[in-house]
């Protein structure tokens, strides 16, 4: 070893100073530089191995200490992560046993939080959020009856809420298009599968749809004008006939009015009957020759 130190004594003094200051990585880097110049030197080889072991032990102890601090602070998840990282460096029976204990404590504490948050989410109608909480609970404790029943309930309510929301959205669209009977059917379907708790925006939309449909309950007087040469018809309402004026009473909806005349282009008109726009008049005449 004395021979191995020949020519590098000054460099070793610098390295010892780095070690004394706590800069083990810096000291190791210096020994690696020396090793690149003299790969067979036993002193350098031994010192490198010793420094590498000291660095690993330091990091192991720091991670274990961090795990203890996190546990004392109540952050069990961080404590588990830190201890697992320590055991990747070095395994000891004591810390392995502590990891098992930590995981059980974390599991119990996390389940308590998940059950409370899942219950609150269900009560407030946040079914997707509740489902996610209970999913995590089942992943943590597959044998937990509370976790599984919570997940089942949240999933069913989540799917019911999707179907309810889709039916409400479809009813809204049909109202916009003037197809009030279809809108009423869709809205009734939505109410039939409505979850026990819905959000304020959904309640507002329900009230708006109810008001819109209530305004469309009565028949509306409609006037159809023609030239007494065109056969005018409305499927299910008015058989083909020629006239100058025809007055009808129709429930709010969209009707297909057709005009047919020999030798002329047929016409087809969408008649939108809306109780908020009473007494509409349309003209149906075939005037374009074939």
Secondary structure, DSSP 4 states (H G I P E B T S, - for coil): -TTTTTT-HHHHHHHHHHHHTT-HHHHHHHHHHHHHH-TT-HHHHHHHHHHHHHHHHHHHHHHHHHHHHHHHTT-HHHHHHHHHHHHHH---HHHHHHHHHHHHHHHHHHHHHHHHHHHHHHHTT-HHHHHHHHHHHHHH-TT-HHHHHHHHHHHHHHHHHHHHHHHHHHHHHHHHHT-HHHHHHHHHHHHHT--S---HHHHHHHHHHHHHHHTT-SEEEEEEE--SSSEEEETTTEEEE--SEEEEEEESEEEEEEEE-TTB--EEEEEEE-TTS-SEEEE-----B-
